[in-house]
Amino acid sequence: MTALQKDGLYLYALVEHSGEVPAGISGVDGQQVFSLAYRDISAIVHACPLAPYASEDQTVVTGWVLTHERVLEHLLGMELNTIPFTFDTIIKPEEGRDARTVLTGWLSGEYENFLQKFEKIRGRKEYGIQVFTSREKIRDAISATNDLIQRLEREAQTSGPGKKYMIRQKLEKEVQAAMDAEIAGIIAETRKKIQGYCDEISLGTLKKGPVPERDMILNC
């Protein structure tokens, strides 16, 4: 990339550290990682174009995401108090200010807030927990064990067209309600198991799973 193309800053994390990170850390797309300090907080970044990293090749995207995670792991390995940012967080120039000025201005304006966050997470680590399940298998299990659903299925098989339609409608509602209850139970059980090991659980949005026949039911 030319200097003109590298007019954004890709942000990996903020660390409670005013010195330089060790040289030689390679970031997303092979870019050189460096730090920009404001008082005792440093932003870990690399120079990047303004457009988000995007590719139709999933292998390429996966490689970028894993590299992003390796940079964060490197910082944690240095035992730095770290506030991580998600993949593709890019600081852009605005109103005549370059990306560096925007970033340091943001750090200055939010300095006390970041100090509070660093205090909150000191000595702690953040983990992502995701739960996937096969809704089809849950549905099959419910059909095999739920007496009401089994009865409705039998009635549907022996009823005329009109009545069969009504029964099928009721059957789908019963199956969906039973599936929702089963999934809610799995989520509640999982949260109960992890609650004793952490100070806080934050729920995230559900995403498409890596395997088509598996659905994400918990992202925290």
PyMOL commands that set and color helices and strands:
alter all, ss='L'
color gray80, all
select helices_A, chain A and resi 28-30+58-77+99-109+111-121+135-145+147-158+161-195
alter helices_A, ss='H'
color red, helices_A
select strands_A, chain A and resi 8-15+34-38+41-48+82-84+90-91+130-133+215-219
alter strands_A, ss='S'
color yellow, strands_A
deselect
rebuild
show_as cartoon
